[in-house]
Amino acid sequence: MFDFAWSHILLIAVVALLVIGPKDLPRVLRTVGIWVGRARSIAREFQGSLDQMIREAELEEVRKEVEKAATIDLDHTIGTTLDPGGELKQSFAEPAIADAAPLSTQSAPPAAAETPPAPPASQPAEEPPADLAKSGTHD
């Protein structure tokens, strides 16, 4: 922004020496130094305030991202990622009652009418456990 070469600074010093005079020049340079110090202090404070606002804004963004991550329904997100159409969920779901109705209209003999197969003749009949047979009481 300001581009001062040594030749420009030397020209300003010579003009200041001629205008102000050699007697008052040290007092003027001290006053200029104090004002430059104050200006730098104000600029440093302003820069620090800007840096602090940027840090707070970044922290606010990070806080919002953490809150957003905490509110994500992970189960739903994984489900929609792995099974976007819902085909897997439907294949594992139990069949609806409407789907079971056509099965009952098929001609199948009732389960109660069936008789259990007779045991083969080579097998002996089952005997009661030994402790019941000895006691003489059967409950």
C-alpha positions in Angstrom: 0.0 0.0 0.0 2.6 2.5 1.1 5.9 2.1 -0.8 8.7 4.2 0.7 12.1 3.8 -0.8 15.1 5.1 1.1 15.3 8.0 -1.2 11.8 9.1 -0.3 12.5 8.8 3.5 15.7 10.8 3.1 13.7 13.5 1.2 11.0 13.7 3.9 13.8 13.9 6.6 15.5 16.8 4.8 12.1 18.7 4.3 11.3 18.1 8.0 14.7 19.4 9.1 14.2 22.5 7.0 10.6 23.2 8.0 10.7 22.2 11.7 14.3 23.1 12.4 17.1 21.2 14.1 16.1 22.5 17.6 12.5 21.0 17.7 13.2 18.0 15.5 13.9 15.5 18.4 10.7 16.5 20.2 8.6 16.1 17.0 10.2 12.7 16.2 9.4 11.5 19.8 5.8 12.7 19.4 5.5 11.0 16.0 7.0 7.8 17.5 4.4 7.9 20.3 1.6 8.2 17.8 3.0 5.5 15.6 3.2 3.2 18.7 -0.5 4.0 19.6 -1.5 3.3 16.0 0.3 0.0 16.0 -1.3 -0.9 19.4 -4.8 -0.1 18.0 -4.1 -2.1 14.9 -2.8 -5.1 17.0 -5.9 -4.9 19.2 -8.1 -4.8 16.2 -6.3 -7.8 14.6 -6.6 -9.7 17.8 -10.3 -9.0 18.0 -10.8 -10.2 14.4 -8.8 -13.3 15.1 -10.9 -14.0 18.2 -14.1 -13.5 16.2 -12.8 -15.9 13.6 -12.0 -18.5 16.2 -15.4 -18.2 17.8 -17.1 -18.5 14.4 -15.1 -21.6 13.7 -15.9 -23.0 17.1 -19.6 -22.3 16.4 -19.4 -24.1 13.1 -17.7 -27.1 14.8 -20.3 -27.1 17.5 -23.1 -27.1 14.9 -21.4 -29.9 13.0 -21.1 -32.0 16.2 -24.8 -31.3 17.1 -25.8 -32.3 13.6 -23.7 -35.5 13.8 -25.3 -36.3 17.2 -28.9 -36.0 15.8 -28.3 -38.2 12.8 -30.4 -41.4 12.9 -27.6 -43.8 12.2 -29.9 -46.9 11.9 -32.0 -45.1 9.3 -29.0 -43.8 7.4 -27.4 -47.2 7.2 -30.7 -48.8 6.2 -31.3 -46.3 3.4 -27.7 -46.7 2.2 -27.7 -50.5 2.1 -31.3 -51.0 1.1 -32.6 -47.9 -0.6 -35.6 -49.6 -2.2 -36.6 -51.6 0.9 -36.3 -55.0 -0.9 -34.2 -56.6 1.9 -36.6 -55.4 4.6 -39.6 -56.8 2.7 -37.9 -60.2 2.1 -37.2 -60.6 5.9 -40.7 -59.4 7.0 -43.3 -62.0 8.0 -45.9 -62.6 5.3 -49.1 -60.7 5.8 -52.4 -62.5 6.7 -53.8 -61.8 3.2 -50.9 -63.8 1.8 -51.8 -66.8 4.1 -55.5 -67.0 3.0 -54.9 -68.7 -0.4 -52.9 -71.4 1.3 -55.9 -72.4 3.5 -58.2 -72.8 0.5 -56.1 -75.6 -1.0 -57.6 -79.0 -0.6 -55.6 -80.7 2.1 -56.9 -83.2 4.6 -57.5 -81.8 8.1 -54.7 -82.4 10.5 -57.0 -84.0 13.1 -58.2 -86.7 10.7 -54.7 -88.0 10.2 -53.7 -91.0 12.4 -50.2 -91.5 13.6 -48.4 -94.4 12.1 -48.4 -97.6 14.2 -45.1 -98.6 15.7 -43.4 -101.5 14.1 -44.2 -104.9 15.7 -40.5 -105.6 16.4 -40.3 -102.9 19.0 -41.5 -103.7 22.5 -44.1 -101.4 24.1 -42.7 -98.6 26.3 -42.4 -99.5 29.9 -43.0 -96.9 32.7 -40.0 -95.5 34.5 -38.6 -97.8 37.2 -39.4 -95.6 40.1 -43.1 -95.4 39.1 -43.4 -99.1 38.5 -42.1 -99.9 42.0 -44.2 -97.4 43.9 -47.5 -98.8 42.6 -49.1 -95.4 42.2 -49.4 -93.7 38.9 -50.4 -90.1 38.7 
